[in-house]
Amino acid sequence: MTQEDIALILAVIGGACLATAWIGRLTGDAVRDVWLALGTGSVVLAFGALVLVA
C-alpha cells in the first residue's frame, strides 16, 4: 500500500464523517454528536493531507 493509497482512504473516511455531521445538522441531531463528527472528520482529513505531503 502506497502513501497515496493511505491518504485517499483517510480522505474518504474524513469526508464521510464531515458528510455525517452535515446531515446530522440538517436533521436536528444532538449538537454534541454533530460536533464530534465534525471534529473527527476534520482531524482525519487533515491527517490524510499530512500523509500525502510528508
Secondary structure, DSSP 4 states (H G I P E B T S, - for coil): --HHHHHHHHHHHHHHHHHHHHHHHHHT--HHHHHHHHHHHHHHHHHHHHHHH-
